[in-house]
Protein backbone atom coordinates (compact mmCIF):
# COMPACT_ATOMS: atom_id res chain seq x y z
CA UNK A 1 0.00 0.00 0.00
CA UNK A 2 1.45 3.35 -1.04
CA UNK A 3 1.66 6.45 1.16
CA UNK A 4 -1.05 8.09 -0.98
CA UNK A 5 -3.42 5.15 -0.45
CA UNK A 6 -2.79 5.19 3.32
CA UNK A 7 -3.59 8.90 3.47
CA UNK A 8 -6.68 8.43 1.26
CA UNK A 9 -5.60 11.13 -1.15
CA UNK A 10 -5.17 11.60 -4.85
CA UNK A 11 -1.75 12.37 -6.32
CA UNK A 12 -1.53 15.69 -8.18
CA UNK A 13 1.34 17.39 -9.96
CA UNK A 14 2.89 20.49 -8.38
CA UNK A 15 3.78 23.15 -10.96
CA UNK A 16 6.28 25.93 -10.25
CA UNK A 17 5.40 29.25 -11.93
CA UNK A 18 7.99 31.83 -10.93
CA UNK A 19 7.61 32.35 -7.18
CA UNK A 20 4.16 30.70 -7.17
CA UNK A 21 3.27 27.03 -7.07
CA UNK A 22 -0.05 25.62 -8.20
CA UNK A 23 -1.95 22.37 -8.71
CA UNK A 24 -4.78 21.36 -11.01
CA UNK A 25 -7.67 20.13 -8.88
CA UNK A 26 -9.34 17.06 -10.43
CA UNK A 27 -13.03 17.54 -11.27
CA UNK A 28 -14.17 14.98 -8.69
CA UNK A 29 -12.55 17.14 -5.98
CA UNK A 30 -13.62 20.54 -7.36
CA UNK A 31 -14.93 23.09 -4.88
CA UNK A 32 -18.11 25.12 -5.41
CA UNK A 33 -17.96 28.84 -6.08
CA UNK A 34 -15.12 30.98 -7.39
CA UNK A 35 -12.82 31.34 -4.39
CA UNK A 36 -11.44 29.24 -1.55
CA UNK A 37 -9.62 29.56 1.75
CA UNK A 38 -6.11 28.09 1.92
CA UNK A 39 -4.29 27.47 5.18
CA UNK A 40 -1.59 25.25 6.60
CA UNK A 41 -2.14 22.65 9.33
CA UNK A 42 1.30 21.38 10.24
CA UNK A 43 2.73 19.83 7.05
CA UNK A 44 -0.67 19.84 5.30
CA UNK A 45 -2.22 22.45 3.04
CA UNK A 46 -5.97 22.65 3.49
CA UNK A 47 -8.25 24.15 0.84
CA UNK A 48 -11.83 24.94 1.86
CA UNK A 49 -14.71 26.59 0.01
CA UNK A 50 -15.47 30.14 1.09
CA UNK A 51 -18.79 30.07 2.96
CA UNK A 52 -21.63 31.77 1.09
CA UNK A 53 -22.28 35.24 2.54
CA UNK A 54 -25.29 36.32 0.52
CA UNK A 55 -27.92 35.05 -1.86
CA UNK A 56 -25.78 35.50 -4.99
CA UNK A 57 -22.82 33.73 -3.37
CA UNK A 58 -25.06 30.88 -2.30
CA UNK A 59 -26.69 30.63 -5.74
CA UNK A 60 -23.24 30.41 -7.38
CA UNK A 61 -22.57 27.21 -5.40
CA UNK A 62 -25.63 25.39 -6.78
CA UNK A 63 -25.36 22.82 -9.53
CA UNK A 64 -27.83 22.29 -12.35
CA UNK A 65 -31.00 20.44 -11.33
CA UNK A 66 -31.47 17.32 -13.41
CA UNK A 67 -34.86 16.25 -12.05
CA UNK A 68 -38.18 16.39 -13.86
CA UNK A 69 -40.85 18.95 -13.13
CA UNK A 70 -44.11 17.46 -11.88
CA UNK A 71 -46.97 17.23 -14.31
CA UNK A 72 -49.56 19.99 -14.03
CA UNK A 73 -52.92 18.94 -12.68
CA UNK A 74 -55.24 20.08 -15.48
CA UNK A 75 -58.27 19.31 -13.29
CA UNK A 76 -57.25 21.73 -10.52
CA UNK A 77 -59.38 24.88 -10.22
CA UNK A 78 -57.75 28.14 -11.29
CA UNK A 79 -56.05 30.15 -8.55
CA UNK A 80 -58.30 32.73 -6.90
CA UNK A 81 -57.46 36.40 -6.63
CA UNK A 82 -56.33 37.57 -3.22
CA UNK A 83 -56.35 41.19 -2.07
CA UNK A 84 -53.28 42.03 -0.03
Backbone as CSV, one residue per row, in Angstrom:
resi,resn,N_x,N_y,N_z,CA_x,CA_y,CA_z,C_x,C_y,C_z
1,UNK,0.851,-1.175,0.000,0.000,0.000,0.000,0.897,1.238,0.000
2,UNK,0.625,2.150,-0.925,1.454,3.354,-1.040,1.065,4.383,0.023
3,UNK,1.929,5.369,0.206,1.658,6.446,1.156,0.379,7.186,0.779
4,UNK,0.157,7.388,-0.518,-1.051,8.086,-0.984,-2.292,7.290,-0.615
5,UNK,-2.270,5.971,-0.795,-3.423,5.148,-0.447,-3.674,5.172,1.054
6,UNK,-2.615,5.158,1.867,-2.789,5.189,3.321,-3.394,6.509,3.772
7,UNK,-3.058,7.585,3.096,-3.592,8.898,3.468,-4.920,9.191,2.776
8,UNK,-5.400,8.277,1.970,-6.678,8.429,1.265,-6.715,9.713,0.445
9,UNK,-5.675,9.939,-0.321,-5.605,11.128,-1.151,-5.459,10.767,-2.608
10,UNK,-5.351,11.776,-3.422,-5.171,11.603,-4.855,-3.921,12.374,-5.244
11,UNK,-3.004,11.723,-5.928,-1.754,12.375,-6.322,-2.034,13.439,-7.375
12,UNK,-1.428,14.609,-7.208,-1.527,15.688,-8.184,-0.123,16.214,-8.445
13,UNK,0.042,16.837,-9.588,1.341,17.392,-9.963,1.464,18.814,-9.430
14,UNK,2.588,19.127,-8.812,2.888,20.490,-8.380,3.622,21.192,-9.511
15,UNK,3.179,22.386,-9.863,3.778,23.145,-10.962,4.350,24.441,-10.402
16,UNK,5.620,24.694,-10.684,6.275,25.930,-10.246,6.109,26.976,-11.343
17,UNK,5.614,28.160,-10.986,5.399,29.254,-11.928,6.009,30.510,-11.315
18,UNK,7.287,30.717,-11.570,7.992,31.827,-10.926,8.070,31.566,-9.430
19,UNK,7.604,32.519,-8.642,7.610,32.354,-7.185,6.383,31.594,-6.690
20,UNK,5.398,31.380,-7.561,4.161,30.703,-7.167,4.217,29.220,-7.496
21,UNK,3.415,28.465,-6.802,3.266,27.034,-7.066,1.773,26.758,-7.140
22,UNK,1.361,25.925,-8.074,-0.054,25.624,-8.201,-0.273,24.161,-8.523
23,UNK,-1.527,23.726,-8.351,-1.945,22.368,-8.710,-3.235,22.469,-9.514
24,UNK,-3.494,21.465,-10.314,-4.776,21.357,-11.013,-5.641,20.430,-10.169
25,UNK,-6.781,20.927,-9.716,-7.668,20.127,-8.875,-8.542,19.266,-9.782
26,UNK,-8.510,17.936,-9.607,-9.341,17.056,-10.432,-10.828,17.384,-10.252
27,UNK,-11.617,17.156,-11.292,-13.032,17.542,-11.268,-13.808,16.866,-10.147
28,UNK,-13.423,15.645,-9.766,-14.169,14.978,-8.694,-13.869,15.575,-7.321
29,UNK,-12.877,16.462,-7.234,-12.546,17.139,-5.979,-12.801,18.645,-6.056
30,UNK,-13.410,19.102,-7.153,-13.617,20.538,-7.360,-14.485,21.135,-6.258
31,UNK,-14.172,22.370,-5.889,-14.928,23.094,-4.875,-15.988,23.957,-5.549
32,UNK,-17.093,24.228,-4.853,-18.111,25.121,-5.412,-17.649,26.571,-5.342
33,UNK,-18.259,27.416,-6.143,-17.964,28.842,-6.083,-16.722,29.223,-6.864
34,UNK,-16.239,30.442,-6.621,-15.116,30.983,-7.386,-13.900,31.318,-6.538
35,UNK,-13.981,31.079,-5.239,-12.823,31.342,-4.387,-12.791,30.326,-3.254
36,UNK,-11.633,30.220,-2.624,-11.445,29.243,-1.554,-10.520,29.822,-0.495
37,UNK,-10.535,29.203,0.667,-9.622,29.555,1.748,-8.509,28.524,1.779
38,UNK,-7.267,28.977,1.880,-6.108,28.094,1.921,-5.360,28.363,3.213
39,UNK,-5.086,27.299,3.963,-4.292,27.467,5.176,-3.477,26.210,5.424
40,UNK,-2.489,26.353,6.289,-1.592,25.248,6.595,-1.948,24.688,7.967
41,UNK,-1.978,23.359,8.059,-2.138,22.652,9.329,-0.945,21.721,9.457
42,UNK,0.077,22.166,10.147,1.304,21.381,10.242,1.949,21.282,8.874
43,UNK,2.143,20.056,8.378,2.731,19.832,7.052,1.686,19.820,5.942
44,UNK,0.410,19.929,6.282,-0.668,19.835,5.295,-1.120,21.209,4.826
45,UNK,-1.517,21.285,3.563,-2.216,22.454,3.037,-3.686,22.079,2.957
46,UNK,-4.538,22.917,3.478,-5.972,22.650,3.494,-6.659,23.707,2.643
47,UNK,-7.488,23.256,1.702,-8.253,24.153,0.836,-9.723,23.939,1.161
48,UNK,-10.417,25.023,1.500,-11.828,24.936,1.862,-12.629,25.945,1.050
49,UNK,-13.883,25.604,0.715,-14.706,26.586,0.013,-14.987,27.775,0.925
50,UNK,-15.099,28.947,0.333,-15.472,30.136,1.091,-16.964,30.029,1.384
51,UNK,-17.360,30.167,2.643,-18.791,30.075,2.959,-19.577,31.160,2.228
52,UNK,-20.766,30.807,1.767,-21.629,31.774,1.094,-22.022,32.866,2.082
53,UNK,-21.950,34.126,1.648,-22.277,35.236,2.536,-23.566,35.940,2.141
54,UNK,-24.060,35.683,0.972,-25.286,36.321,0.517,-25.988,35.422,-0.481
55,UNK,-27.129,35.858,-0.941,-27.919,35.048,-1.863,-27.153,34.741,-3.146
56,UNK,-26.504,35.737,-3.744,-25.780,35.497,-4.993,-24.617,34.539,-4.787
57,UNK,-23.901,34.672,-3.667,-22.816,33.733,-3.370,-23.362,32.323,-3.230
58,UNK,-24.465,32.199,-2.503,-25.060,30.880,-2.302,-25.549,30.299,-3.633
59,UNK,-26.203,31.109,-4.448,-26.692,30.628,-5.741,-25.548,30.164,-6.631
60,UNK,-24.379,30.804,-6.540,-23.244,30.408,-7.380,-22.695,29.038,-6.992
61,UNK,-23.058,28.525,-5.817,-22.574,27.209,-5.397,-23.486,26.082,-5.865
62,UNK,-24.670,26.414,-6.370,-25.630,25.385,-6.776,-25.250,24.773,-8.116
63,UNK,-25.571,23.505,-8.258,-25.355,22.820,-9.527,-26.684,22.742,-10.278
64,UNK,-26.621,22.412,-11.555,-27.835,22.292,-12.353,-28.721,21.186,-11.802
65,UNK,-30.039,21.440,-11.789,-30.996,20.443,-11.334,-31.347,19.551,-12.510
66,UNK,-31.232,18.251,-12.319,-31.473,17.317,-13.414,-32.774,16.548,-13.244
67,UNK,-33.586,16.940,-12.280,-34.859,16.254,-12.052,-35.913,16.694,-13.052
68,UNK,-37.049,16.042,-13.000,-38.178,16.391,-13.857,-39.147,17.262,-13.067
69,UNK,-39.804,18.176,-13.762,-40.846,18.955,-13.129,-42.101,18.091,-13.041
70,UNK,-42.887,18.259,-11.983,-44.111,17.461,-11.875,-45.104,17.876,-12.955
71,UNK,-45.931,16.940,-13.328,-46.973,17.227,-14.312,-47.993,18.181,-13.694
72,UNK,-48.529,19.077,-14.510,-49.559,19.991,-14.032,-50.875,19.247,-13.920
73,UNK,-51.607,19.546,-12.866,-52.924,18.940,-12.683,-53.929,19.789,-13.452
74,UNK,-54.330,19.319,-14.625,-55.242,20.080,-15.480,-56.637,20.172,-14.867
75,UNK,-56.956,19.308,-13.906,-58.273,19.308,-13.286,-58.358,20.278,-12.100
76,UNK,-57.248,20.826,-11.675,-57.251,21.729,-10.521,-57.968,23.028,-10.881
77,UNK,-58.699,23.601,-9.932,-59.376,24.875,-10.222,-58.340,25.986,-10.389
78,UNK,-58.702,27.046,-11.111,-57.750,28.143,-11.294,-57.490,28.830,-9.951
79,UNK,-56.327,29.445,-9.806,-56.055,30.148,-8.548,-57.017,31.313,-8.381
80,UNK,-57.364,31.622,-7.143,-58.296,32.727,-6.904,-57.510,33.991,-6.582
81,UNK,-58.084,35.116,-6.917,-57.456,36.404,-6.632,-57.491,36.666,-5.134
82,UNK,-56.420,37.236,-4.632,-56.330,37.574,-3.216,-55.942,39.037,-3.109
83,UNK,-56.694,39.788,-2.320,-56.354,41.191,-2.074,-55.393,41.252,-0.901
84,UNK,-54.263,41.890,-1.108,-53.283,42.026,-0.027,-53.328,43.398,0.579
